[in-house]
Amino acid sequence: MSDSSSSSSEEDKIKKRKKKGKGKKYRKKSKKIKPKTRQRAQTPDQVVDRYKRILRKFSKGGTMSAAFKHVGVDRNTVVVNAPIAELFIAAPGKYKEILKNHNNVKKLSVFATQCATAIQEDQGIEDTITAYKASGKLLPLKKK
């Protein structure tokens, strides 16, 4: 009978080993990307700076959505304010002319609308912007 008791104790040991091995499986936790604190752009210069940072990040081979996340800005915000940066890059003279008429009291959205109107009125500027978007010097944004 000693045989049967020793074999049953061996089975118990094997079962215990199996139970120990079935513990919690450790999974790698994915890194959570902390969102950057968003800083509201209050001047046209800040809009241009933010646009350039997004363009730099996008040009390095990333996606536009990744660039927006990295800089900490919403896509729609960039689209709304894009005419300011596009005019600054494509036609600096026209940009300075509009900036002189712009008071800091006015809203940024009003200035963006003025820039968009100036771009639409001058076909040369519009063609330059289209060419820059194709070559990668400007973000290939399209309004929805």
N, C-alpha and C positions, 0 to 999 in steps of 0.2 A: 504494500500500500504506500510505502514511502515513494515509490516511483510515480504514482498518480498525483500525490501531493506536490512533489517537486515539479512535475510537468505543469500542473495548474498554476503554481507560483511563477513559473517561467512565462506562461501565457499572460498572467497579470502584469508582469514586468513589461512584456512586449506591448500590451494594451496601454500601459502608462506612458511608454515612450511615444506611442502614436498620438496619444492625447496631448502630450507636451509639444509635439511637432505641429499640432493643428491650432496653435495659438494664433493670435491676431497677425495678419499679414501686414507688414509695413509697406505703405505705399508712399511714393514720392509725392509730396505736395507741390503743386505748380506754384510758381512765384506769382503773387498778385502784384500787378502793376499799380503803383500808387498814382492816382491822377494828380497832375500838376495843379497847383493852385492857379486859378484863372485870374488874370489881371486885365481889367477892362481897358481897352485902348481909348484914350480921350483926345488925342491929337492925330492929325494926318501922318505925322512923322512916326508915331508909334504903330500905326496901321501898316506903313511901308516896311518898318523894321520887322514886324511880325510876319508879314508876307514873305520877306526875304529869308527869314529863318525857316519857314515852311518850305520854300523853294529849295533851299540848301539841303534840307533833310530829304526831300523828295528826289532831288537830283542824285543823291548818293545811292540810289537804287531801291529805295523803299516805296511803299504805296502812299497815296495821298492821305488815306485815313490814318495810317501810322504816323505820318508827319503832323497831321492835325492833333492827334493824341499827344505826341511828343511835345509840341509847343503849348498844348493845353487850350485849344480853341475849337469851336464847333464849325463844321463844314459850311453851314448856312451863313454864319457870321463872316467867314472869309469870302464867300461868294458875293455877299451884299457890299462888302468894303473893297473888293478886288479892283474896281475901276480906279480907285485912288492910287494904288500901287502900280497898276498897269500904265496909267497916264504918267506917273513919276518916272517909270523906266523907259517908256516908249517916246514920250515927248516932254522932257524936263522943262522946257521953256513955257509951254502951255500950262503945265502944272503950277509953276511959280506964279503965272499970271492969275490963275484961279485962286491960288492960295492968298494972294494979296487982297482979293475981294472978300475972302472968307474971314469972318470974325470968330474968335474962340467962343463967343456966346452961342453961336449957331450949333446945331446938332451935327454930329459926324455923318449921319445918314443923309442930311441935306447936302453936305460937301460931296459925298459919294455920288449922289444923284447929279450934281453939277458936273462932276468928272465924267460920268457916264454920258451925259448930254454932249459934252465937249468931244468925246470920242466918236459918238454917232454923227455929229455934225461934220467932222473932218474925216473924209474918206482915206486920206493918207495915213493918219494916225491909226485908223481902224485896220488898214492893210498891214501896217507895221506890227501891230499887236497880234494879228493872226499869224504873221510870219514868225514872230517871237514864240508864240505858243507851239507852233509846229517844230521849231528848233530846240525847244526846251529852256528858253530864257525866261519864259513865263509859265505859270501853272495852267494846264489845259482844262480850265473850269468852264462849265456850261451852266447857264441858269436853267433850273427845272421848270 
